[in-house]
């Protein structure tokens, strides 16, 4: 048994996330966590809501609620929606927690003691109409690199280029839309990332097993142009972690807060601390996951995120950890994803374009969405959600392959042998051939899951489901029953055991369906089939079962067209 620490990029508190956000971090992380637990590893799966910075303030203002109240409500909503998708977090925390305040201020103090914090007086954009300084994310405009019209002042979401607000073409206030802006002087703290460039470069080069997407983005930020830049870690905002040096005031920084991208990754640690407190456990319970001097040296730490989050997790957060000079756990593997686009364009909250997590759950059970998203995860390039493809995948993969196999076997058994596993005879050539093929594919499936190759693992799982249908076509128990009912009983007994195996190995992808199948088989044994010779006899003769209702309903053309119209945007 090994120990795995898993974190998925923490979602902003400003609203319910769309399906692209889900498949870009939380859902594949959940798949991996579920698989590892089934293989008897010790797992700590952590996530949280990202509650500071511009998005929280803007969303709270729009809702007409105080920002603290808005964040509390949205945390409950995101928790509920995540539960609806069966995201199996060990803890889903909040970056506004006392633990994160304390840890963020602690790290800032350690970095200052190490000479890695610099106070800089700089010009910052001030909005005359809003009567306030505008932090980077409060400023929008056209990206000078790719001409994306809604780039933010800190980074372009389209091309991921790091920006300064003064780089933007036609900048405007994200609060009011005003272009009546001017530069004024203000003082901020900067993390001297450049002083850690060589150390970061050596560390990143040592991670030769990382996805190309992850390392290419990290190295681009390290080496392109003038190389790794120092990063401002404070902002002129009211909502956030107050700037302190440990538990001491920071002279000259009164009224300022830490930049959201400084405190947000620290919340991974803080949320684990929140978990320990929620279970009334001592500090060592969370420290054994994060401090190499407290037992974390044998932990494998894996992060999941979209490509826009890679720079902060490969450079800024590691710089914070390294710069502290303390034995904190650094990430071992970063699984990054490209973007999921929506039907020829992008998801858009403002235009009501695309389907969001709560809307998806109102249409269909979570397993439908989990299967499609994971089997189309944007690993090597951007992928696209279309209703036609979604319909095809659900109808063919889930209904025709898996659902059809379960239905054919259980209904035939009920009609010929009753709702108990039949006795039958001994396995023959076709049965041993099936077991051999299943064994080979299962090992491949396991290897893909262990190496976090999401789409390949989904493809292999579907192929394993198909083996059952292929076996039925070859042996034809419905025909065999007429001449040799004992042999047909053996074939059905094997097929019923295949159903249990399918439920167990499919659980990381479609957990509700897996539970429903096992419940219908009246068996609670969820042990992974490490020995297929034993696994195919787990359901003994006489074991009762209940023929389940259809596991998956097919999506009609009418529903497909209706949903495509409904979620196409404001014009409809």
SVG drawing of the C-alpha trace seen along z (x, -y; Angstrom):
<svg xmlns="http://www.w3.org/2000/svg" viewBox="-39 -60 60 91">
<polyline fill="none" stroke="black" stroke-width="0.4" points="0.0,0.0 1.3,-3.4 0.2,-6.9 -1.1,-9.4 -1.8,-13.1 -4.1,-14.4 -5.2,-18.0 -7.3,-19.4 -7.1,-23.1 -9.5,-24.9 -12.4,-26.5 -13.3,-30.2 -16.2,-31.0 -17.7,-33.4 -20.2,-30.9 -21.1,-27.3 -18.5,-25.8 -19.1,-24.6 -18.2,-21.1 -14.9,-22.3 -13.8,-23.3 -15.0,-20.0 -13.0,-17.8 -10.0,-20.1 -9.2,-19.2 -11.7,-17.8 -13.2,-14.9 -10.0,-13.2 -8.6,-13.7 -11.6,-11.9 -11.2,-9.1 -7.6,-8.6 -8.4,-8.9 -11.2,-6.3 -9.0,-3.9 -6.2,-4.1 -8.6,-3.6 -9.9,-0.5 -6.4,0.8 -6.1,0.4 -3.8,-2.7 -4.1,-5.4 -5.4,-8.5 -5.9,-12.1 -7.9,-13.9 -8.1,-17.7 -9.9,-20.6 -11.5,-23.9 -13.2,-27.0 -10.9,-29.9 -12.6,-32.8 -10.4,-35.8 -9.5,-38.3 -11.4,-40.0 -13.8,-37.3 -15.2,-37.0 -15.7,-40.7 -17.2,-41.2 -19.6,-38.3 -20.7,-39.4 -21.3,-43.0 -23.4,-41.7 -25.4,-39.5 -26.0,-42.5 -24.6,-40.5 -21.6,-41.1 -18.7,-39.2 -18.3,-37.0 -22.0,-36.0 -21.8,-35.4 -18.7,-33.1 -20.4,-31.1 -23.5,-30.5 -21.5,-29.6 -19.3,-27.2 -22.4,-25.3 -23.7,-25.3 -20.4,-24.1 -20.2,-21.4 -23.7,-20.2 -23.0,-20.2 -19.6,-18.4 -21.4,-15.8 -24.0,-15.5 -21.1,-14.5 -19.9,-12.1 -16.6,-13.9 -15.0,-11.9 -13.0,-14.6 -11.7,-13.7 -12.2,-17.4 -13.5,-20.3 -12.2,-23.4 -12.3,-27.2 -9.4,-29.5 -11.0,-32.1 -10.5,-29.7 -8.5,-30.7 -6.0,-28.0 -5.3,-29.5 -4.9,-33.0 -2.5,-31.7 -0.4,-29.6 -0.3,-32.3 1.0,-34.9 3.4,-32.3 4.9,-31.5 5.2,-35.3 7.2,-35.7 9.5,-32.9 10.1,-34.3 10.8,-37.7 13.3,-36.2 15.0,-34.5 15.4,-37.8 12.9,-36.7 10.4,-39.5 11.0,-43.0 8.9,-46.1 8.4,-48.0 6.7,-51.3 5.0,-51.0 2.5,-52.6 -0.9,-51.0 -4.1,-51.7 -6.6,-53.8 -10.2,-54.1 -11.5,-57.6 -15.1,-56.6 -14.7,-53.6 -12.6,-55.7 -10.2,-52.8 -7.0,-51.1 -7.7,-48.3 -5.8,-45.0 -4.8,-43.1 -7.9,-41.1 -10.1,-44.2 -8.7,-45.3 -9.7,-43.9 -8.7,-44.6 -7.2,-43.1 -4.2,-40.8 -1.2,-42.2 0.0,-38.7 -3.1,-37.0 -5.7,-39.8 -8.1,-38.1 -10.5,-40.9 -11.3,-39.8 -7.8,-39.3 -7.2,-40.1 -4.5,-42.3 -2.5,-39.5 -2.8,-36.8 -4.6,-36.0 -6.8,-33.0 -6.7,-32.4 -2.9,-32.1 -1.8,-31.9 0.7,-34.7 1.6,-36.6 0.6,-40.2 0.8,-43.5 -2.3,-45.8 -0.3,-48.4 0.3,-45.8 -3.4,-45.6 -4.8,-47.3 -7.9,-49.5 -7.9,-48.7 -11.2,-49.1 -12.4,-48.6 -14.0,-45.2 -16.2,-46.8 -17.8,-49.6 -16.4,-49.2 -14.9,-52.7 -11.9,-53.6 -11.2,-56.7 -8.1,-55.2 -4.8,-56.7 -1.6,-55.5 -0.9,-56.2 1.8,-55.1 1.3,-52.4 3.6,-50.1 3.4,-46.3 5.4,-43.2 7.1,-41.1 8.2,-37.5 11.7,-37.3 11.0,-34.3 14.0,-35.2 16.3,-34.4 15.0,-30.8 15.1,-30.4 18.1,-28.0 16.7,-25.9 13.2,-25.8 14.8,-24.9 16.8,-22.0 13.7,-20.7 11.5,-20.9 14.2,-19.2 14.2,-16.3 10.5,-15.7 11.0,-13.9 7.8,-11.9 5.6,-15.0 3.2,-15.5 4.6,-17.6 1.9,-20.2 3.0,-20.8 6.7,-21.1 6.4,-23.2 4.3,-25.8 6.7,-25.9 9.8,-26.2 8.2,-28.9 7.7,-31.0 11.2,-30.2 13.1,-31.0 11.0,-33.1 11.8,-36.8 13.5,-38.0 12.9,-34.8 11.2,-34.2 9.9,-37.5 9.4,-38.5 5.7,-38.4 3.6,-40.8 1.9,-39.0 -0.2,-41.9 -3.2,-43.8 -5.2,-46.9 -8.3,-45.0 -10.4,-44.7 -11.4,-41.0 -8.5,-38.6 -5.8,-37.5 -4.5,-40.6 -0.8,-41.2 1.2,-40.2 4.7,-38.9 3.8,-35.7 1.6,-37.0 3.2,-40.5 2.0,-43.6 3.9,-44.5 4.7,-48.2 3.5,-50.0 1.2,-47.2 -1.8,-48.3 -5.1,-47.8 -3.7,-45.5 -4.3,-41.7 -2.2,-39.0 -2.7,-38.3 -5.2,-35.4 -2.6,-33.4 -0.3,-33.6 -2.7,-32.3 -4.8,-29.9 -2.3,-27.1 -1.4,-27.3 -5.0,-26.4 -4.1,-22.8 -2.1,-22.6 -4.6,-24.6 -7.5,-22.4 -5.7,-19.3 -5.4,-21.1 -9.1,-21.9 -9.7,-18.2 -7.7,-17.2 -9.6,-19.8 -13.0,-18.6 -12.1,-15.0 -10.6,-16.3 -7.2,-15.0 -3.8,-16.4 -1.6,-18.5 0.5,-15.4 -2.5,-14.0 -2.2,-16.6 1.6,-17.2 2.3,-13.6 1.0,-14.5 2.8,-17.8 6.0,-17.8 8.9,-15.5 10.2,-15.7 6.8,-14.4 6.4,-11.4 5.5,-13.0 8.8,-11.7 6.9,-8.5 3.9,-10.4 3.4,-10.7 1.8,-14.1 -0.2,-14.5 -1.9,-17.7 -4.6,-18.1 -5.3,-21.3 -6.2,-23.1 -3.3,-24.5 -4.0,-28.1 -3.1,-27.1 0.2,-25.4 2.5,-28.5 1.4,-29.0 1.8,-25.4 5.1,-24.8 6.8,-28.1 5.0,-30.4 3.8,-27.8 7.0,-25.8 9.0,-29.0 6.9,-29.7 7.6,-26.2 11.3,-26.2 11.8,-29.7 10.5,-29.0 13.6,-26.9 11.4,-24.3 10.8,-20.6 7.4,-21.0 6.3,-18.4 6.7,-19.4 4.5,-18.0 5.7,-14.8 3.5,-14.8 1.3,-17.5 -1.5,-16.3 -2.5,-19.2 -5.3,-19.5 -6.2,-21.5 -9.5,-23.2 -12.9,-21.6 -14.7,-23.9 -18.5,-24.0 -20.0,-23.3 -17.7,-25.3 -16.9,-28.0 -16.2,-28.6 -18.3,-28.2 -19.6,-31.6 -21.3,-32.4 -22.4,-35.9 -23.8,-34.6 -25.4,-31.5 -23.6,-29.4 -22.8,-25.9 -23.9,-23.6 -22.9,-24.1 -22.6,-21.5 -26.0,-22.1 -27.8,-22.2 -26.2,-19.0 -27.4,-17.2 -30.9,-18.5 -30.9,-16.8 -29.3,-13.4 -27.6,-11.4 -24.0,-12.2 -22.6,-8.9 -23.7,-10.0 -21.6,-13.1 -18.7,-11.5 -18.4,-8.9 -18.5,-11.3 -16.2,-13.9 -13.6,-11.4 -13.6,-9.5 -13.1,-12.8 -10.8,-14.4 -8.7,-17.1 -5.3,-15.6 -3.2,-16.1 -5.2,-18.9 -8.4,-20.9 -11.5,-18.8 -15.0,-19.8 -18.4,-19.0 -21.2,-18.6 -24.6,-17.2 -24.3,-14.8 -21.1,-13.3 -22.6,-13.2 -25.7,-11.3 -23.6,-8.9 -21.3,-8.1 -24.0,-7.6 -26.2,-5.5 -23.4,-3.3 -21.0,-3.0 -23.2,-3.0 -26.6,-1.8 -25.6,0.6 -22.4,2.1 -22.6,2.1 -26.3,1.7 -27.2,4.2 -24.9,6.8 -26.3,6.6 -29.9,6.6 -29.5,9.6 -27.8,11.7 -30.0,11.0 -33.3,11.2 -32.3,14.4 -31.3,16.0 -34.6,14.9 -36.6,16.4 -34.8,19.8 -33.2,20.3 -34.9,17.8 -33.3,15.0 -30.4,17.0 -27.0,17.9 -27.4,21.3 -25.2,24.3 -24.1,25.4 -21.1,27.3 -17.4,26.7 -15.7,24.0 -14.7,24.9 -12.4,23.5 -14.4,20.3 -14.6,19.5 -10.9,19.8 -10.2,17.8 -12.5,15.0 -10.7,15.1 -7.3,14.9 -8.4,11.9 -10.0,10.2 -6.8,10.7 -4.7,9.0 -7.1,6.1 -7.5,5.6 -3.7,5.3 -3.6,2.7 -6.5,0.8 -4.7,0.8 -1.5,-0.5 -3.4,-3.4 -5.1,-4.4 -1.8,-4.2 -0.1,-6.4 -3.2,-8.8 -3.9,-8.4 -7.6,-9.1 -8.9,-8.7 -6.9,-5.5 -8.2,-4.0 -11.8,-4.8 -11.2,-3.2 -9.8,-0.1 -12.7,0.1 -15.2,0.0 -13.2,2.8 -13.5,4.9 -17.3,4.4 -17.4,5.4 -15.7,8.7 -18.8,9.8 -21.1,9.1 -18.7,10.8 -18.7,13.9 -22.5,14.1 -22.5,13.8 -20.0,16.7 -21.6,19.1 -25.2,18.1 -26.7,19.4 -30.3,18.8 -29.6,21.3 -27.5,23.6 -30.3,23.8 -32.5,25.8 -29.9,28.7 -27.7,28.4 -29.3,26.4 -26.5,27.3 -23.9,25.8 -26.1,22.7 -26.3,22.4 -22.5,22.4 -22.3,19.6 -24.8,17.5 -23.1,18.1 -19.9,16.8 -21.7,13.8 -23.2,12.9 -19.8,12.9 -18.6,10.7 -21.2,8.2 -19.8,8.1 -16.3,7.6 -17.6,4.8 -19.2,3.1 -16.0,3.1 -13.6,2.0 -16.1,-0.6 -16.6,-2.3 -13.9,-5.0 -15.8,-6.1 -19.4,-5.5 -19.7,-5.0 -23.5,-5.2 -24.0,-2.6 -21.5,-0.3 -23.3,-0.5 -26.6,0.2 -25.2,3.3 -23.7,4.7 -27.0,4.0 -28.9,5.9 -26.5,8.8 -26.9,8.7 -23.2,8.7 -21.2,6.1 -17.8,7.4 -16.0,4.6 -12.6,6.1 -10.5,5.5 -10.2,8.7 -6.5,9.3 -7.0,13.0 -9.5,13.4 -9.7,17.2 -11.3,16.6 -13.1,13.4 -15.2,15.3 -16.5,17.6 -17.2,15.0 -21.0,15.3 -21.6,18.9 -24.5,21.0 -27.6,20.2 -26.6,16.6 -29.8,14.5 -30.0,11.4 -32.6,8.9 -32.9,8.1 -32.2,4.3 -34.1,1.8 -32.4,0.4 -29.1,-1.1 -29.1,-3.8 -31.8,-5.4 -30.9,-6.3 -30.9,-10.0 -33.5,-10.7 -32.9,-13.0 -35.7,-15.2 -34.0,-15.7 -30.6,-16.2 -31.9,-19.0 -33.9,-20.6 -30.8,-20.7 -28.6,-22.0 -31.0,-24.9 -31.5,-25.6 -27.8,-25.9 -26.7,-27.7 -26.6,-31.2 -28.6,-34.4 -30.0,-34.6 -32.2,-31.7"/>
</svg>
